[in-house]
């Protein structure tokens, strides 16, 4: 029998061997690995929302520019559009840089960012700047809103602390996370920023449930919600006015009412770009109420598409976490997508007149500096934490998922 020809090709690398050359990773190969490992479907959804956001800010920019123009400074109708393009470019760079981090480095950076922004929150009541009656900004050459950058860091830090329970089941991780949430809530209410407090509390609650919070404690938290709302109504004047307006006790020309009127003014097909007129009387048209501007100029069908994309993003992350074995990755990704989806959910409900006004932007669509950069960083962290080698398959003889493991620790 004739012998088979020997296989040709480079000899495999053997550590310590002089005959074989060590394989080198080039910058090109690093990008190829990154592209294969990230969730490209999630990235596609994010880019669609940012594209919609650029057009939506272009539509809302004239309304806000004319409203904010003064005798000393006249703002061009496209003023906020050009600014947003710059912020989006910076945001894309931030997102890609964060997505290229390893899971361990994303965790380290998130924790460091969390401590830094918590310190920033403590400085806000002392040296912060007041805008529209709220003190939320720090100015050190550039303007910075610490609460925006704390959002992704908060989820990563809580996930890191909750993962300690696997090493020592006796560690009081739930109490530690609750203490952090209480500290963040107090610092946010000193600004005051009730909307962000609600969002942080929602992320905390989702992560506690994912970590196996006992049902009796879940029921106790749910039962305490009306009590908290009552305290806010009694002690927080701005919150009381917004609740009164939402329940019908406020003026018929309040912001939420104007936003709803703008939203439905264009019907299903919309008036067309720059042809809307209701938006001209809408405060914060380029930020808090940009969803209503989209409804007027591009129609309710576009609003529906935006809602579907947000739901698809949440579902995509949850499906991708279905067979994830790393507990930290499950909790961190779950917290990050809860933060992004929760913020979108609150903003849309406000524009639909189904929730009191919260002063919260629509993620990846509204105009913003700190907001755009922080949300792109959130997506970057999410892409980094959910990265996986597409050629590795899970062992069929091992239980899938990390959540059952940690849930058993809290029983």
C-alpha positions as CSV (number, residue, x, y, z in Angstrom):
1,X,0.0,0.0,0.0
2,X,1.4,3.4,-0.9
3,X,2.1,5.6,2.0
4,X,0.1,8.8,2.4
5,X,1.9,12.1,1.8
6,X,3.1,13.8,4.9
7,X,1.0,16.9,6.0
8,X,2.6,20.1,5.0
9,X,2.4,23.4,6.9
10,X,4.2,25.1,9.8
11,X,5.3,23.0,12.7
12,X,3.3,23.6,15.9
13,X,4.9,25.7,18.5
14,X,6.4,23.8,21.4
15,X,7.4,25.9,24.5
16,X,11.2,25.9,24.9
17,X,11.8,24.5,21.4
18,X,14.4,26.3,19.2
19,X,13.1,24.8,16.0
20,X,9.7,26.4,16.1
21,X,9.0,30.1,16.2
22,X,6.6,31.6,18.8
23,X,3.4,32.7,17.1
24,X,2.9,36.5,17.3
25,X,-0.4,38.3,17.9
26,X,-0.7,41.3,15.6
27,X,-3.0,44.2,16.0
28,X,-5.0,42.9,13.1
29,X,-5.5,39.5,14.8
30,X,-6.5,41.2,18.1
31,X,-9.3,43.0,16.2
32,X,-10.4,39.8,14.5
33,X,-10.6,38.0,17.9
34,X,-12.6,41.0,19.3
35,X,-15.0,40.9,16.4
36,X,-15.6,37.2,16.8
37,X,-16.1,37.3,20.5
38,X,-18.4,40.3,21.0
39,X,-22.1,40.2,20.7
40,X,-22.5,41.7,17.2
41,X,-26.3,41.6,17.4
42,X,-26.3,43.8,20.5
43,X,-23.8,46.1,18.9
44,X,-26.1,46.4,15.8
45,X,-29.1,47.4,18.0
46,X,-26.9,50.0,19.7
47,X,-25.7,51.6,16.4
48,X,-29.3,51.7,15.2
49,X,-30.4,53.6,18.3
50,X,-27.5,56.0,18.0
51,X,-28.4,56.6,14.3
52,X,-32.0,57.3,15.3
53,X,-30.7,59.6,18.1
54,X,-28.6,61.7,15.6
55,X,-31.7,62.3,13.4
56,X,-33.9,62.9,16.5
57,X,-31.6,65.5,17.9
58,X,-31.5,67.2,14.5
59,X,-35.3,67.3,14.6
60,X,-35.4,68.7,18.2
61,X,-32.4,71.0,18.0
62,X,-34.3,74.0,16.5
63,X,-36.9,74.0,19.3
64,X,-34.3,73.9,22.1
65,X,-31.9,76.3,20.3
66,X,-34.6,79.0,19.8
67,X,-35.8,78.5,23.4
68,X,-32.3,78.9,24.9
69,X,-31.2,81.8,22.6
70,X,-30.7,85.1,24.3
71,X,-30.1,88.7,23.1
72,X,-26.4,88.2,23.7
73,X,-26.1,84.7,22.3
74,X,-28.1,83.4,19.3
75,X,-27.9,79.6,18.9
76,X,-28.1,78.2,15.4
77,X,-31.0,75.8,14.7
78,X,-28.5,72.9,14.3
79,X,-26.5,73.8,17.4
80,X,-27.4,70.7,19.5
81,X,-27.2,68.4,16.5
82,X,-23.5,69.3,15.8
83,X,-22.7,69.0,19.5
84,X,-24.4,65.6,19.6
85,X,-22.4,64.3,16.6
86,X,-19.2,65.1,18.5
87,X,-20.5,63.5,21.7
88,X,-21.5,60.4,19.8
89,X,-18.1,60.1,18.1
90,X,-16.5,60.3,21.6
91,X,-19.0,57.8,22.9
92,X,-18.2,55.3,20.1
93,X,-14.5,55.5,20.9
94,X,-15.3,55.0,24.6
95,X,-17.6,52.1,23.9
96,X,-15.1,50.3,21.6
97,X,-12.3,50.8,24.1
98,X,-14.3,49.4,27.0
99,X,-15.5,46.5,24.9
100,X,-11.9,45.4,24.2
101,X,-11.2,45.0,27.9
102,X,-11.0,41.5,29.3
103,X,-13.7,40.5,31.8
104,X,-11.3,40.9,34.7
105,X,-10.1,44.4,33.6
106,X,-13.7,45.5,33.0
107,X,-14.4,44.4,36.6
108,X,-11.4,46.3,37.9
109,X,-12.1,49.5,36.0
110,X,-15.8,49.4,37.0
111,X,-14.9,49.1,40.7
112,X,-12.4,51.9,40.5
113,X,-14.9,54.1,38.6
114,X,-17.5,53.3,41.2
115,X,-15.3,54.5,44.1
116,X,-14.3,57.7,42.1
117,X,-17.8,58.6,41.2
118,X,-19.1,57.9,44.7
119,X,-16.5,60.5,45.9
120,X,-17.7,62.8,43.2
121,X,-21.3,62.5,44.5
122,X,-20.0,63.5,48.0
123,X,-18.5,66.6,46.5
124,X,-21.6,67.7,44.5
125,X,-23.5,69.2,47.5
126,X,-20.3,71.1,48.5
127,X,-18.9,72.4,45.3
128,X,-21.4,71.4,42.7
129,X,-23.2,73.7,40.2
130,X,-26.9,74.3,40.3
131,X,-28.9,73.9,37.0
132,X,-32.7,74.1,36.9
133,X,-32.9,74.0,40.7
134,X,-30.8,70.8,41.1
135,X,-27.1,70.6,42.1
136,X,-25.8,67.7,40.0
137,X,-22.7,68.9,38.2
138,X,-19.0,69.3,39.0
139,X,-16.9,71.7,37.0
140,X,-13.1,71.1,36.9
141,X,-12.3,72.5,33.5
142,X,-15.0,70.2,32.1
143,X,-18.5,69.6,33.3
144,X,-19.1,66.2,34.8
145,X,-22.3,64.6,36.2
146,X,-21.0,61.9,38.6
147,X,-24.3,60.1,38.9
148,X,-24.3,59.3,35.2
149,X,-20.9,57.5,35.3
150,X,-21.8,55.8,38.6
151,X,-24.6,53.9,36.9
152,X,-22.5,51.3,35.1
153,X,-20.0,51.2,37.9
154,X,-22.8,50.5,40.4
155,X,-23.9,47.4,38.7
156,X,-20.4,46.0,38.3
157,X,-19.5,46.8,41.9
158,X,-22.6,45.1,43.3
159,X,-22.0,42.0,41.0
160,X,-18.4,41.8,42.4
161,X,-19.6,41.9,46.0
162,X,-22.4,39.4,45.4
163,X,-19.9,37.0,43.9
164,X,-18.0,36.9,47.2
165,X,-20.8,34.5,48.5
166,X,-19.4,31.7,46.4
167,X,-16.1,31.8,48.3
168,X,-17.7,32.3,51.7
169,X,-21.4,31.6,52.0
170,X,-21.5,33.4,55.4
171,X,-20.5,36.8,54.1
172,X,-23.3,39.4,54.5
173,X,-23.2,40.5,50.9
174,X,-26.9,41.4,50.8
175,X,-26.4,43.8,53.7
176,X,-23.3,45.3,52.2
177,X,-25.1,45.9,48.8
178,X,-28.1,47.4,50.7
179,X,-25.8,49.7,52.6
180,X,-24.2,50.9,49.3
181,X,-27.6,51.5,47.9
182,X,-28.7,53.5,50.9
183,X,-25.6,55.7,50.7
184,X,-26.1,56.3,47.0
185,X,-29.8,57.1,47.6
186,X,-29.0,59.7,50.3
187,X,-26.3,61.4,48.2
188,X,-28.7,61.6,45.1
189,X,-31.5,63.0,47.2
190,X,-29.2,65.8,48.5
191,X,-29.0,67.1,44.9
192,X,-32.1,66.3,44.7
193,X,-32.4,63.6,42.0
194,X,-35.4,61.4,42.7
195,X,-35.4,59.9,39.2
196,X,-31.9,58.6,39.4
197,X,-32.6,57.3,42.9
198,X,-35.5,55.3,41.6
199,X,-33.4,53.9,38.8
200,X,-30.5,52.9,41.1
201,X,-33.0,51.3,43.5
202,X,-34.5,49.4,40.6
203,X,-31.1,48.0,39.4
204,X,-30.3,47.1,43.0
205,X,-33.6,45.2,43.4
206,X,-33.2,43.3,40.1
207,X,-29.7,42.2,41.1
208,X,-30.8,41.2,44.5
209,X,-33.6,39.0,43.0
210,X,-31.1,37.5,40.5
211,X,-28.8,36.7,43.4
212,X,-31.5,34.7,45.1
213,X,-33.1,37.2,47.5
214,X,-35.5,35.2,49.8
215,X,-39.2,35.7,48.7
216,X,-40.2,37.1,52.1
217,X,-37.7,39.9,51.7
218,X,-38.9,40.6,48.2
219,X,-42.5,40.9,49.4
220,X,-41.3,43.2,52.2
221,X,-39.6,45.5,49.7
222,X,-42.6,45.6,47.4
223,X,-44.8,46.4,50.4
224,X,-42.5,49.3,51.4
225,X,-42.8,51.0,48.0
226,X,-46.1,52.8,48.9
227,X,-44.6,54.0,52.2
228,X,-41.5,55.4,50.3
229,X,-43.8,57.2,47.8
230,X,-45.8,58.7,50.7
231,X,-42.6,60.0,52.3
232,X,-41.4,61.5,49.0
233,X,-44.8,63.2,48.6
234,X,-44.6,64.6,52.2
235,X,-41.0,65.6,52.3
236,X,-39.9,66.3,48.7
237,X,-41.6,69.4,47.4
238,X,-40.6,69.0,43.7
239,X,-41.7,65.4,43.8
240,X,-45.0,66.4,45.3
241,X,-45.6,68.9,42.5
242,X,-44.8,66.3,39.8
243,X,-47.1,63.7,41.4
244,X,-49.9,66.3,41.7
245,X,-49.4,67.1,38.0
246,X,-49.5,63.4,37.1
247,X,-52.7,62.8,39.0
248,X,-54.4,65.8,37.4
249,X,-53.9,68.3,40.1
250,X,-51.4,70.4,38.2
251,X,-51.7,72.8,35.2
252,X,-52.9,71.4,31.9
253,X,-49.8,73.0,30.4
254,X,-47.2,71.2,32.5
255,X,-44.3,69.5,30.7
256,X,-45.7,66.0,30.7
257,X,-49.0,67.2,29.2
258,X,-47.1,69.2,26.5
259,X,-45.0,66.1,25.8
260,X,-48.0,63.9,25.3
261,X,-49.7,66.5,23.0
262,X,-46.5,66.7,20.9
263,X,-46.2,62.9,20.8
264,X,-49.6,62.3,19.2
265,X,-49.6,65.4,17.0
266,X,-48.0,63.7,14.0
267,X,-50.3,60.6,14.0
268,X,-48.9,57.3,12.7
269,X,-46.8,58.8,9.8
270,X,-45.6,62.0,11.3
271,X,-45.3,65.6,9.9
272,X,-41.8,65.1,8.5
273,X,-38.3,66.3,9.5
274,X,-38.4,69.9,10.8
275,X,-42.1,70.3,10.0
276,X,-43.4,69.8,13.5
277,X,-44.8,72.8,15.3
278,X,-45.8,71.4,18.7
279,X,-42.2,70.8,19.6
280,X,-41.4,74.5,19.6
281,X,-43.3,74.9,22.9
282,X,-41.8,71.9,24.5
283,X,-39.1,72.4,27.2
284,X,-36.1,70.0,27.1
285,X,-37.2,68.8,23.6
286,X,-33.7,67.5,22.8
287,X,-33.2,65.6,26.1
288,X,-36.0,64.5,28.4
289,X,-38.8,64.7,25.8
290,X,-37.1,63.7,22.6
291,X,-39.4,60.7,22.3
292,X,-42.3,63.0,21.8
293,X,-40.4,64.9,19.1
294,X,-39.8,61.6,17.3
295,X,-43.6,60.9,17.5
296,X,-44.5,64.2,16.0
297,X,-42.0,64.3,13.2
298,X,-41.6,60.6,12.3
299,X,-44.8,59.1,13.5
300,X,-46.0,56.7,16.1
301,X,-44.6,53.8,14.1
302,X,-41.1,55.0,14.7
303,X,-41.8,55.3,18.5
304,X,-43.0,51.7,18.3
305,X,-39.8,50.6,16.5
306,X,-37.7,52.2,19.2
307,X,-39.6,50.4,22.0
308,X,-39.1,47.1,20.1
309,X,-35.4,47.7,19.8
310,X,-35.1,48.3,23.5
311,X,-37.0,45.1,24.3
312,X,-34.8,43.2,21.8
313,X,-31.7,44.4,23.5
314,X,-32.8,43.2,26.9
315,X,-34.0,39.9,25.5
316,X,-30.7,39.4,23.6
317,X,-28.6,39.9,26.8
318,X,-30.8,37.6,28.8
319,X,-30.6,34.9,26.1
320,X,-26.8,35.2,25.9
321,X,-26.6,34.8,29.7
322,X,-28.7,31.6,29.6
323,X,-25.7,29.2,29.7
324,X,-23.1,31.6,31.3
325,X,-21.2,29.9,34.1
326,X,-19.4,32.9,35.5
327,X,-21.6,34.3,38.3
328,X,-20.0,37.8,38.2
329,X,-20.8,38.0,34.4
330,X,-24.4,37.0,34.9
331,X,-25.0,39.6,37.7
332,X,-23.0,42.4,36.1
333,X,-24.6,42.0,32.7
334,X,-28.0,41.6,34.2
335,X,-27.5,44.8,36.2
336,X,-26.2,46.8,33.3
337,X,-29.0,45.9,31.0
338,X,-31.5,46.5,33.8
339,X,-30.1,50.0,34.1
340,X,-30.2,50.8,30.4
341,X,-33.6,49.2,29.9
342,X,-35.1,50.7,33.0
343,X,-34.0,54.2,32.1
344,X,-35.6,53.8,28.6
345,X,-38.7,52.4,30.2
346,X,-39.1,55.4,32.6
347,X,-38.4,58.0,29.9
348,X,-41.0,56.5,27.5
349,X,-43.6,56.1,30.2
350,X,-43.2,59.8,31.1
351,X,-43.7,60.8,27.5
352,X,-46.8,58.6,27.3
353,X,-48.1,60.4,30.4
354,X,-48.1,57.2,32.3
355,X,-45.4,58.2,34.9
356,X,-44.6,61.5,36.7
357,X,-41.8,63.6,35.1
358,X,-38.3,62.4,36.2
359,X,-35.9,64.5,34.2
360,X,-34.2,61.4,32.6
361,X,-32.8,61.0,29.1
362,X,-33.7,58.4,26.6
363,X,-30.6,56.1,26.4
364,X,-28.5,56.5,23.2
365,X,-31.0,58.8,21.6
366,X,-31.3,62.0,23.8
367,X,-28.7,64.8,23.5
368,X,-26.2,64.8,26.3
369,X,-22.5,64.9,27.1
370,X,-22.1,63.0,30.4
371,X,-25.2,60.9,29.5
372,X,-24.0,59.9,26.1
373,X,-20.5,59.0,27.3
374,X,-21.7,57.1,30.3
375,X,-24.3,55.1,28.3
376,X,-21.7,54.2,25.7
377,X,-19.4,53.1,28.5
378,X,-22.3,51.0,29.8
379,X,-22.7,49.3,26.5
380,X,-18.9,48.8,26.2
381,X,-18.8,47.1,29.6
382,X,-21.7,45.0,28.6
383,X,-20.0,43.9,25.4
384,X,-16.8,43.1,27.3
385,X,-18.5,41.1,30.0
386,X,-20.6,39.1,27.6
387,X,-17.6,38.3,25.2
388,X,-17.1,34.6,24.6
389,X,-15.1,32.4,22.3
390,X,-17.6,31.2,19.6
391,X,-15.6,28.0,19.1
392,X,-15.8,26.7,22.6
393,X,-18.8,24.6,23.5
394,X,-20.1,24.0,27.0
395,X,-19.7,20.6,28.6
396,X,-23.0,18.8,28.2
397,X,-22.5,17.0,31.6
398,X,-22.2,20.1,33.6
399,X,-25.3,22.1,34.8
400,X,-25.8,25.3,32.6
401,X,-25.8,28.7,34.2
402,X,-24.4,30.3,37.3
403,X,-27.7,31.5,38.8
404,X,-28.8,28.1,40.3
405,X,-25.5,27.9,42.1
406,X,-25.8,31.2,43.9
407,X,-29.6,30.8,44.5
408,X,-28.8,27.7,46.5
409,X,-26.5,29.7,48.8
410,X,-29.3,32.0,49.8
411,X,-31.9,29.3,50.7
